[in-house]
Amino acid sequence: MVEADLEPRHVTIVEVRPPWDGVGEHTRFPIARLRYTAITGQWSIYWRDRNLKFHEYDRRRPTKNVQALLDYIADSGDPVFWG
């Protein structure tokens, strides 16, 4: 399952998985982040490294169309998002 954690200037896309043994809490794994720049009115994609730090994704330009970025993350096949 995929969820979104909302903050004032960014949205973090999170993969949520049930516990492997059926006991305990679901795990939440950050996949990507969309950041909003108020001056330009555009959103940018950021990818997460193994240390849980986010870095700007340079293969897709910022855009005002958030759905285009969500579609790109879902359909690009780039392992940086879905490893």
Biopython code that builds the backbone (N, CA, C, O; Angstrom):
import numpy as np
from Bio.PDB.StructureBuilder import StructureBuilder

atoms = [
    (1, "MET", "N", (0.855, -1.158, 0.000)),
    (1, "MET", "CA", (0.000, 0.000, 0.000)),
    (1, "MET", "C", (0.912, 1.235, 0.000)),
    (1, "MET", "O", (2.000, 1.214, 0.575)),
    (2, "VAL", "N", (0.456, 2.293, -0.644)),
    (2, "VAL", "CA", (1.203, 3.536, -0.703)),
    (2, "VAL", "C", (0.374, 4.622, -0.034)),
    (2, "VAL", "O", (-0.827, 4.743, -0.275)),
    (3, "GLU", "N", (1.032, 5.409, 0.808)),
    (3, "GLU", "CA", (0.387, 6.520, 1.498)),
    (3, "GLU", "C", (1.212, 7.779, 1.299)),
    (3, "GLU", "O", (2.321, 7.726, 0.769)),
    (4, "ALA", "N", (0.673, 8.904, 1.723)),
    (4, "ALA", "CA", (1.388, 10.173, 1.646)),
    (4, "ALA", "C", (1.364, 10.844, 3.013)),
    (4, "ALA", "O", (0.322, 10.928, 3.664)),
    (5, "ASP", "N", (2.524, 11.314, 3.433)),
    (5, "ASP", "CA", (2.636, 12.110, 4.657)),
    (5, "ASP", "C", (2.731, 13.571, 4.227)),
    (5, "ASP", "O", (3.651, 13.950, 3.502)),
    (6, "LEU", "N", (1.782, 14.387, 4.673)),
    (6, "LEU", "CA", (1.691, 15.775, 4.235)),
    (6, "LEU", "C", (2.343, 16.726, 5.229)),
    (6, "LEU", "O", (2.120, 16.635, 6.436)),
    (7, "GLU", "N", (3.144, 17.632, 4.705)),
    (7, "GLU", "CA", (3.761, 18.711, 5.460)),
    (7, "GLU", "C", (3.477, 20.008, 4.697)),
    (7, "GLU", "O", (3.057, 19.952, 3.542)),
    (8, "PRO", "N", (3.696, 21.168, 5.312)),
    (8, "PRO", "CA", (3.373, 22.423, 4.617)),
    (8, "PRO", "C", (4.067, 22.617, 3.266)),
    (8, "PRO", "O", (3.450, 23.157, 2.348)),
    (9, "ARG", "N", (5.321, 22.199, 3.112)),
    (9, "ARG", "CA", (6.038, 22.434, 1.860)),
    (9, "ARG", "C", (6.495, 21.177, 1.136)),
    (9, "ARG", "O", (7.175, 21.261, 0.113)),
    (10, "HIS", "N", (6.128, 20.020, 1.656)),
    (10, "HIS", "CA", (6.463, 18.790, 0.947)),
    (10, "HIS", "C", (5.496, 17.665, 1.286)),
    (10, "HIS", "O", (4.785, 17.695, 2.290)),
    (11, "VAL", "N", (5.502, 16.678, 0.409)),
    (11, "VAL", "CA", (4.706, 15.464, 0.576)),
    (11, "VAL", "C", (5.662, 14.288, 0.447)),
    (11, "VAL", "O", (6.388, 14.182, -0.542)),
    (12, "THR", "N", (5.666, 13.412, 1.430)),
    (12, "THR", "CA", (6.519, 12.230, 1.375)),
    (12, "THR", "C", (5.656, 11.033, 1.002)),
    (12, "THR", "O", (4.642, 10.756, 1.644)),
    (13, "ILE", "N", (6.075, 10.329, -0.047)),
    (13, "ILE", "CA", (5.376, 9.134, -0.499)),
    (13, "ILE", "C", (5.992, 7.949, 0.239)),
    (13, "ILE", "O", (7.207, 7.748, 0.218)),
    (14, "VAL", "N", (5.127, 7.165, 0.894)),
    (14, "VAL", "CA", (5.577, 6.104, 1.795)),
    (14, "VAL", "C", (4.936, 4.777, 1.391)),
    (14, "VAL", "O", (3.730, 4.698, 1.158)),
    (15, "GLU", "N", (5.770, 3.739, 1.315)),
    (15, "GLU", "CA", (5.251, 2.388, 1.107)),
    (15, "GLU", "C", (4.979, 1.782, 2.485)),
    (15, "GLU", "O", (5.845, 1.807, 3.359)),
    (16, "VAL", "N", (3.783, 1.241, 2.675)),
    (16, "VAL", "CA", (3.388, 0.649, 3.954)),
    (16, "VAL", "C", (3.205, -0.847, 3.749)),
    (16, "VAL", "O", (2.471, -1.283, 2.861)),
    (17, "ARG", "N", (3.888, -1.629, 4.589)),
    (17, "ARG", "CA", (3.795, -3.098, 4.485)),
    (17, "ARG", "C", (3.364, -3.699, 5.812)),
    (17, "ARG", "O", (3.769, -3.224, 6.872)),
    (18, "PRO", "N", (2.541, -4.745, 5.758)),
    (18, "PRO", "CA", (2.171, -5.434, 6.998)),
    (18, "PRO", "C", (3.376, -6.214, 7.521)),
    (18, "PRO", "O", (4.302, -6.507, 6.764)),
    (19, "PRO", "N", (3.368, -6.550, 8.804)),
    (19, "PRO", "CA", (4.474, -7.339, 9.344)),
    (19, "PRO", "C", (4.543, -8.707, 8.660)),
    (19, "PRO", "O", (3.509, -9.310, 8.371)),
    (20, "TRP", "N", (5.729, -9.184, 8.410)),
    (20, "TRP", "CA", (5.913, -10.440, 7.667)),
    (20, "TRP", "C", (5.302, -11.627, 8.401)),
    (20, "TRP", "O", (4.860, -12.592, 7.776)),
    (21, "ASP", "N", (5.279, -11.552, 9.732)),
    (21, "ASP", "CA", (4.737, -12.679, 10.505)),
    (21, "ASP", "C", (3.301, -12.433, 10.982)),
    (21, "ASP", "O", (2.739, -13.245, 11.717)),
    (22, "GLY", "N", (2.712, -11.311, 10.562)),
    (22, "GLY", "CA", (1.349, -11.005, 10.949)),
    (22, "GLY", "C", (1.197, -10.447, 12.346)),
    (22, "GLY", "O", (0.078, -10.222, 12.808)),
    (23, "VAL", "N", (2.310, -10.220, 13.027)),
    (23, "VAL", "CA", (2.282, -9.714, 14.394)),
    (23, "VAL", "C", (3.009, -8.371, 14.438)),
    (23, "VAL", "O", (4.083, -8.218, 13.855)),
    (24, "GLY", "N", (2.425, -7.417, 15.123)),
    (24, "GLY", "CA", (3.100, -6.135, 15.290)),
    (24, "GLY", "C", (2.603, -5.066, 14.339)),
    (24, "GLY", "O", (1.549, -5.197, 13.717)),
    (25, "GLU", "N", (3.378, -4.019, 14.245)),
    (25, "GLU", "CA", (3.018, -2.838, 13.467)),
    (25, "GLU", "C", (3.422, -2.979, 12.001)),
    (25, "GLU", "O", (4.333, -3.733, 11.658)),
    (26, "HIS", "N", (2.733, -2.246, 11.162)),
    (26, "HIS", "CA", (3.121, -2.135, 9.754)),
    (26, "HIS", "C", (4.420, -1.327, 9.667)),
    (26, "HIS", "O", (4.666, -0.454, 10.500)),
    (27, "THR", "N", (5.243, -1.614, 8.670)),
    (27, "THR", "CA", (6.448, -0.820, 8.454)),
    (27, "THR", "C", (6.153, 0.262, 7.424)),
    (27, "THR", "O", (5.371, 0.052, 6.497)),
    (28, "ARG", "N", (6.784, 1.416, 7.591)),
    (28, "ARG", "CA", (6.611, 2.554, 6.690)),
    (28, "ARG", "C", (7.974, 2.896, 6.108)),
    (28, "ARG", "O", (8.918, 3.183, 6.845)),
    (29, "PHE", "N", (8.072, 2.865, 4.783)),
    (29, "PHE", "CA", (9.339, 3.048, 4.094)),
    (29, "PHE", "C", (9.217, 4.226, 3.125)),
    (29, "PHE", "O", (8.493, 4.118, 2.136)),
    (30, "PRO", "N", (9.906, 5.356, 3.379)),
    (30, "PRO", "CA", (9.816, 6.502, 2.478)),
    (30, "PRO", "C", (10.376, 6.170, 1.093)),
    (30, "PRO", "O", (11.477, 5.633, 0.975)),
    (31, "ILE", "N", (9.615, 6.490, 0.057)),
    (31, "ILE", "CA", (10.002, 6.200, -1.320)),
    (31, "ILE", "C", (10.542, 7.446, -2.013)),
    (31, "ILE", "O", (11.608, 7.408, -2.627)),
    (32, "ALA", "N", (9.808, 8.545, -1.912)),
    (32, "ALA", "CA", (10.177, 9.791, -2.584)),
    (32, "ALA", "C", (9.529, 10.952, -1.850)),
    (32, "ALA", "O", (8.667, 10.770, -0.990)),
    (33, "ARG", "N", (9.967, 12.144, -2.214)),
    (33, "ARG", "CA", (9.377, 13.352, -1.630)),
    (33, "ARG", "C", (9.131, 14.345, -2.751)),
    (33, "ARG", "O", (9.952, 14.494, -3.656)),
    (34, "LEU", "N", (8.002, 15.018, -2.682)),
    (34, "LEU", "CA", (7.696, 16.113, -3.598)),
    (34, "LEU", "C", (7.767, 17.401, -2.791)),
    (34, "LEU", "O", (7.078, 17.550, -1.782)),
    (35, "ARG", "N", (8.606, 18.330, -3.242)),
    (35, "ARG", "CA", (8.755, 19.605, -2.535)),
    (35, "ARG", "C", (8.197, 20.738, -3.376)),
    (35, "ARG", "O", (8.359, 20.779, -4.596)),
    (36, "TYR", "N", (7.537, 21.654, -2.686)),
    (36, "TYR", "CA", (6.911, 22.797, -3.339)),
    (36, "TYR", "C", (7.765, 24.040, -3.110)),
    (36, "TYR", "O", (8.205, 24.306, -1.992)),
    (37, "THR", "N", (7.996, 24.803, -4.191)),
    (37, "THR", "CA", (8.699, 26.075, -4.116)),
    (37, "THR", "C", (7.678, 27.174, -4.401)),
    (37, "THR", "O", (7.183, 27.296, -5.521)),
    (38, "ALA", "N", (7.371, 27.963, -3.392)),
    (38, "ALA", "CA", (6.313, 28.975, -3.516)),
    (38, "ALA", "C", (6.655, 30.047, -4.554)),
    (38, "ALA", "O", (5.765, 30.521, -5.261)),
    (39, "ILE", "N", (7.910, 30.429, -4.655)),
    (39, "ILE", "CA", (8.307, 31.497, -5.589)),
    (39, "ILE", "C", (7.996, 31.119, -7.034)),
    (39, "ILE", "O", (7.531, 31.954, -7.810)),
    (40, "THR", "N", (8.252, 29.863, -7.396)),
    (40, "THR", "CA", (8.018, 29.421, -8.780)),
    (40, "THR", "C", (6.668, 28.729, -8.953)),
    (40, "THR", "O", (6.181, 28.574, -10.073)),
    (41, "GLY", "N", (6.069, 28.313, -7.835)),
    (41, "GLY", "CA", (4.817, 27.572, -7.907)),
    (41, "GLY", "C", (5.001, 26.174, -8.479)),
    (41, "GLY", "O", (4.064, 25.594, -9.028)),
    (42, "GLN", "N", (6.218, 25.631, -8.348)),
    (42, "GLN", "CA", (6.512, 24.322, -8.928)),
    (42, "GLN", "C", (6.874, 23.296, -7.858)),
    (42, "GLN", "O", (7.318, 23.626, -6.758)),
    (43, "TRP", "N", (6.661, 22.032, -8.238)),
    (43, "TRP", "CA", (6.997, 20.881, -7.403)),
    (43, "TRP", "C", (8.204, 20.172, -8.001)),
    (43, "TRP", "O", (8.349, 20.102, -9.222)),
    (44, "SER", "N", (9.074, 19.642, -7.132)),
    (44, "SER", "CA", (10.257, 18.885, -7.552)),
    (44, "SER", "C", (10.252, 17.531, -6.873)),
    (44, "SER", "O", (9.703, 17.368, -5.783)),
    (45, "ILE", "N", (10.879, 16.550, -7.536)),
    (45, "ILE", "CA", (11.009, 15.202, -6.961)),
    (45, "ILE", "C", (12.346, 15.106, -6.228)),
    (45, "ILE", "O", (13.370, 15.606, -6.693)),
    (46, "TYR", "N", (12.306, 14.455, -5.083)),
    (46, "TYR", "CA", (13.517, 14.123, -4.325)),
    (46, "TYR", "C", (13.511, 12.618, -4.070)),
    (46, "TYR", "O", (12.463, 12.029, -3.806)),
    (47, "TRP", "N", (14.684, 12.008, -4.152)),
    (47, "TRP", "CA", (14.811, 10.574, -3.888)),
    (47, "TRP", "C", (15.504, 10.378, -2.543)),
    (47, "TRP", "O", (16.211, 11.265, -2.064)),
    (48, "ARG", "N", (15.297, 9.207, -1.940)),
    (48, "ARG", "CA", (15.830, 8.903, -0.613)),
    (48, "ARG", "C", (17.004, 7.939, -0.721)),
    (48, "ARG", "O", (16.922, 6.919, -1.405)),
    (49, "ASP", "N", (18.092, 8.270, -0.041)),
    (49, "ASP", "CA", (19.243, 7.365, -0.051)),
    (49, "ASP", "C", (19.148, 6.363, 1.102)),
    (49, "ASP", "O", (18.187, 6.384, 1.871)),
    (50, "ARG", "N", (20.127, 5.505, 1.215)),
    (50, "ARG", "CA", (20.094, 4.446, 2.237)),
    (50, "ARG", "C", (20.191, 4.987, 3.663)),
    (50, "ARG", "O", (19.887, 4.274, 4.618)),
    (51, "ASN", "N", (20.618, 6.253, 3.811)),
    (51, "ASN", "CA", (20.705, 6.882, 5.124)),
    (51, "ASN", "C", (19.469, 7.727, 5.447)),
    (51, "ASN", "O", (19.473, 8.518, 6.390)),
    (52, "LEU", "N", (18.413, 7.546, 4.650)),
    (52, "LEU", "CA", (17.138, 8.238, 4.811)),
    (52, "LEU", "C", (17.237, 9.738, 4.566)),
    (52, "LEU", "O", (16.426, 10.508, 5.083)),
    (53, "LYS", "N", (18.228, 10.158, 3.779)),
    (53, "LYS", "CA", (18.344, 11.567, 3.392)),
    (53, "LYS", "C", (17.804, 11.730, 1.979)),
    (53, "LYS", "O", (17.986, 10.863, 1.125)),
    (54, "PHE", "N", (17.137, 12.854, 1.747)),
    (54, "PHE", "CA", (16.551, 13.113, 0.441)),
    (54, "PHE", "C", (17.458, 14.007, -0.395)),
    (54, "PHE", "O", (18.086, 14.936, 0.115)),
    (55, "HIS", "N", (17.513, 13.701, -1.710)),
    (55, "HIS", "CA", (18.333, 14.437, -2.669)),
    (55, "HIS", "C", (17.487, 14.767, -3.886)),
    (55, "HIS", "O", (16.616, 13.992, -4.281)),
    (56, "GLU", "N", (17.753, 15.926, -4.477)),
    (56, "GLU", "CA", (16.979, 16.317, -5.645)),
    (56, "GLU", "C", (17.206, 15.341, -6.791)),
    (56, "GLU", "O", (18.340, 14.954, -7.074)),
    (57, "TYR", "N", (16.142, 14.958, -7.431)),
    (57, "TYR", "CA", (16.152, 14.010, -8.549)),
    (57, "TYR", "C", (16.301, 14.815, -9.834)),
    (57, "TYR", "O", (15.407, 15.581, -10.193)),
    (58, "ASP", "N", (17.424, 14.647, -10.530)),
    (58, "ASP", "CA", (17.724, 15.504, -11.686)),
    (58, "ASP", "C", (17.252, 14.947, -13.027)),
    (58, "ASP", "O", (17.521, 15.547, -14.068)),
    (59, "ARG", "N", (16.557, 13.813, -13.023)),
    (59, "ARG", "CA", (16.071, 13.236, -14.281)),
    (59, "ARG", "C", (14.678, 13.725, -14.672)),
    (59, "ARG", "O", (14.154, 13.363, -15.725)),
    (60, "ARG", "N", (14.099, 14.539, -13.823)),
    (60, "ARG", "CA", (12.758, 15.087, -14.108)),
    (60, "ARG", "C", (12.730, 16.538, -13.623)),
    (60, "ARG", "O", (13.029, 16.818, -12.462)),
    (61, "ARG", "N", (12.377, 17.434, -14.501)),
    (61, "ARG", "CA", (12.363, 18.857, -14.176)),
    (61, "ARG", "C", (11.175, 19.208, -13.278)),
    (61, "ARG", "O", (10.138, 18.546, -13.327)),
    (62, "PRO", "N", (11.329, 20.254, -12.457)),
    (62, "PRO", "CA", (10.203, 20.724, -11.652)),
    (62, "PRO", "C", (9.036, 21.129, -12.547)),
    (62, "PRO", "O", (9.228, 21.540, -13.691)),
    (63, "THR", "N", (7.828, 21.005, -12.009)),
    (63, "THR", "CA", (6.621, 21.319, -12.762)),
    (63, "THR", "C", (5.517, 21.773, -11.812)),
    (63, "THR", "O", (5.566, 21.512, -10.610)),
    (64, "LYS", "N", (4.536, 22.447, -12.367)),
    (64, "LYS", "CA", (3.355, 22.816, -11.583)),
    (64, "LYS", "C", (2.352, 21.665, -11.531)),
    (64, "LYS", "O", (1.409, 21.696, -10.741)),
    (65, "ASN", "N", (2.556, 20.655, -12.370)),
    (65, "ASN", "CA", (1.645, 19.518, -12.486)),
    (65, "ASN", "C", (2.079, 18.391, -11.544)),
    (65, "ASN", "O", (2.916, 17.563, -11.905)),
    (66, "VAL", "N", (1.516, 18.363, -10.354)),
    (66, "VAL", "CA", (1.875, 17.346, -9.364)),
    (66, "VAL", "C", (1.547, 15.941, -9.862)),
    (66, "VAL", "O", (2.312, 15.007, -9.622)),
    (67, "GLN", "N", (0.422, 15.785, -10.551)),
    (67, "GLN", "CA", (0.034, 14.464, -11.042)),
    (67, "GLN", "C", (1.078, 13.898, -12.001)),
    (67, "GLN", "O", (1.320, 12.691, -12.002)),
    (68, "ALA", "N", (1.696, 14.749, -12.813)),
    (68, "ALA", "CA", (2.741, 14.284, -13.728)),
    (68, "ALA", "C", (3.919, 13.701, -12.953)),
    (68, "ALA", "O", (4.508, 12.710, -13.384)),
    (69, "LEU", "N", (4.267, 14.295, -11.826)),
    (69, "LEU", "CA", (5.368, 13.771, -11.005)),
    (69, "LEU", "C", (4.978, 12.464, -10.325)),
    (69, "LEU", "O", (5.780, 11.532, -10.259)),
    (70, "LEU", "N", (3.761, 12.394, -9.827)),
    (70, "LEU", "CA", (3.287, 11.143, -9.209)),
    (70, "LEU", "C", (3.266, 10.020, -10.235)),
    (70, "LEU", "O", (3.673, 8.897, -9.937)),
    (71, "ASP", "N", (2.795, 10.315, -11.438)),
    (71, "ASP", "CA", (2.781, 9.312, -12.504)),
    (71, "ASP", "C", (4.192, 8.866, -12.847)),
    (71, "ASP", "O", (4.432, 7.682, -13.084)),
    (72, "TYR", "N", (5.121, 9.805, -12.874)),
    (72, "TYR", "CA", (6.508, 9.474, -13.193)),
    (72, "TYR", "C", (7.086, 8.522, -12.138)),
    (72, "TYR", "O", (7.706, 7.515, -12.479)),
    (73, "ILE", "N", (6.882, 8.843, -10.877)),
    (73, "ILE", "CA", (7.396, 7.982, -9.802)),
    (73, "ILE", "C", (6.801, 6.581, -9.917)),
    (73, "ILE", "O", (7.511, 5.590, -9.748)),
    (74, "ALA", "N", (5.518, 6.494, -10.202)),
    (74, "ALA", "CA", (4.832, 5.191, -10.291)),
    (74, "ALA", "C", (5.255, 4.390, -11.514)),
    (74, "ALA", "O", (5.371, 3.167, -11.442)),
    (75, "ASP", "N", (5.487, 5.069, -12.638)),
    (75, "ASP", "CA", (5.669, 4.372, -13.913)),
    (75, "ASP", "C", (7.084, 4.365, -14.479)),
    (75, "ASP", "O", (7.348, 3.660, -15.453)),
    (76, "SER", "N", (8.002, 5.134, -13.891)),
    (76, "SER", "CA", (9.328, 5.279, -14.499)),
    (76, "SER", "C", (10.142, 3.997, -14.467)),
    (76, "SER", "O", (10.981, 3.775, -15.340)),
    (77, "GLY", "N", (9.905, 3.148, -13.470)),
    (77, "GLY", "CA", (10.703, 1.944, -13.342)),
    (77, "GLY", "C", (12.095, 2.215, -12.771)),
    (77, "GLY", "O", (12.923, 1.307, -12.699)),
    (78, "ASP", "N", (12.353, 3.447, -12.368)),
    (78, "ASP", "CA", (13.670, 3.799, -11.818)),
    (78, "ASP", "C", (13.830, 3.116, -10.473)),
    (78, "ASP", "O", (13.011, 3.336, -9.581)),
    (79, "PRO", "N", (14.855, 2.295, -10.295)),
    (79, "PRO", "CA", (15.036, 1.579, -9.029)),
    (79, "PRO", "C", (15.346, 2.482, -7.838)),
    (79, "PRO", "O", (15.279, 2.034, -6.693)),
    (80, "VAL", "N", (15.681, 3.734, -8.086)),
    (80, "VAL", "CA", (15.919, 4.648, -6.976)),
    (80, "VAL", "C", (14.643, 4.834, -6.147)),
    (80, "VAL", "O", (14.714, 5.153, -4.960)),
    (81, "PHE", "N", (13.485, 4.634, -6.769)),
    (81, "PHE", "CA", (12.213, 4.746, -6.045)),
    (81, "PHE", "C", (11.728, 3.400, -5.536)),
    (81, "PHE", "O", (11.378, 3.278, -4.362)),
    (82, "TRP", "N", (11.699, 2.395, -6.387)),
    (82, "TRP", "CA", (11.077, 1.129, -6.031)),
    (82, "TRP", "C", (12.062, -0.019, -5.928)),
    (82, "TRP", "O", (11.650, -1.177, -5.857)),
    (83, "GLY", "N", (13.387, 0.282, -5.918)),
    (83, "GLY", "CA", (14.505, -0.625, -5.758)),
    (83, "GLY", "C", (14.260, -2.027, -6.011)),
    (83, "GLY", "O", (15.173, -2.845, -5.890)),
]
sb = StructureBuilder()
sb.init_structure("model")
sb.init_model(0)
sb.init_chain("A")
sb.init_seg("    ")
for serial, (resi, resn, name, xyz) in enumerate(atoms, 1):
    if name == "N":
        sb.init_residue(resn, " ", resi, " ")
    sb.init_atom(name, np.array(xyz, "f"), 0.0, 1.0, " ", f" {name:<3s}", serial, name[0])
structure = sb.get_structure()
